[in-house]
Amino acid sequence: KASATGAVSGYQIKYRPSSGKWKTVKVSGKKLNKTIKNLKKDKTYQVKIRSYYTYRGKKLYSSWGKTKKVKLK
């Protein structure tokens, strides 16, 4: 779950297990809750997010947020 920013067209979420490759999920619109499926229990994941805005057909991206560690139960 993320907190809202100004006018955005959507968000990108990157996640990975502690020692794996980054995977990206796109969230369209202003929806700030996203459930990522197929994650394994008792593992720690790293997650970061950025927003984008569509202007004249081009996407303008913000910088990536700080990486957060999330432990699944």
C-alpha positions as CSV (number, residue, x, y, z in Angstrom):
1,K,0.0,0.0,0.0
2,A,1.4,3.4,-0.9
3,S,0.3,7.0,-0.1
4,A,-1.1,9.2,-2.8
5,T,1.0,11.7,-4.7
6,G,-0.2,14.5,-7.0
7,A,-1.7,14.0,-10.5
8,V,-0.5,10.6,-11.7
9,S,-1.5,8.1,-14.4
10,G,-0.3,5.1,-12.6
11,Y,2.5,3.4,-10.7
12,Q,5.2,0.8,-11.2
13,I,6.1,-1.6,-8.4
14,K,9.4,-3.6,-8.4
15,Y,9.9,-6.5,-6.0
16,R,12.4,-9.3,-5.6
17,P,13.4,-11.9,-3.0
18,S,16.5,-10.9,-1.1
19,S,18.8,-12.5,-3.6
20,G,16.9,-12.5,-6.9
21,K,16.0,-10.5,-10.0
22,W,13.7,-7.5,-9.9
23,K,10.2,-8.1,-11.3
24,T,7.9,-5.2,-12.3
25,V,4.2,-4.8,-11.9
26,K,2.2,-1.9,-13.5
27,V,-0.7,-0.4,-11.7
28,S,-2.9,1.9,-13.8
29,G,-5.0,4.7,-12.4
30,K,-4.9,6.1,-8.9
31,K,-5.4,2.7,-7.2
32,L,-2.9,2.5,-4.4
33,N,-3.5,-1.1,-3.2
34,K,-2.0,-3.9,-5.2
35,T,-1.8,-7.6,-4.2
36,I,1.1,-9.5,-5.7
37,K,0.3,-13.2,-5.9
38,N,2.6,-16.2,-6.0
39,L,4.9,-15.0,-3.3
40,K,6.3,-17.6,-0.9
41,K,5.7,-17.6,2.9
42,D,8.5,-17.0,5.4
43,K,10.6,-15.1,2.8
44,T,11.8,-11.5,2.8
45,Y,11.1,-9.4,-0.2
46,Q,12.5,-6.0,-1.3
47,V,9.9,-3.6,-2.7
48,K,10.1,-0.2,-4.3
49,I,7.6,2.0,-6.2
50,R,7.5,5.0,-8.6
51,S,4.8,7.0,-10.2
52,Y,4.3,8.0,-13.8
53,Y,2.3,10.6,-15.6
54,T,1.3,10.5,-19.3
55,Y,1.9,13.8,-21.1
56,R,1.3,14.1,-24.8
57,G,1.6,10.3,-25.3
58,K,4.8,10.0,-23.4
59,K,5.3,8.6,-19.9
60,L,7.2,10.7,-17.5
61,Y,8.6,8.7,-14.5
62,S,9.5,9.8,-11.1
63,S,12.6,8.4,-9.4
64,W,12.3,5.1,-7.6
65,G,11.3,5.3,-3.9
66,K,13.5,3.8,-1.1
67,T,13.7,0.1,-1.0
68,K,11.6,-1.5,1.8
69,K,12.0,-5.0,3.2
70,V,8.8,-6.9,3.7
71,K,8.7,-10.2,5.6
72,L,5.8,-12.5,4.6
73,K,4.0,-14.5,7.3
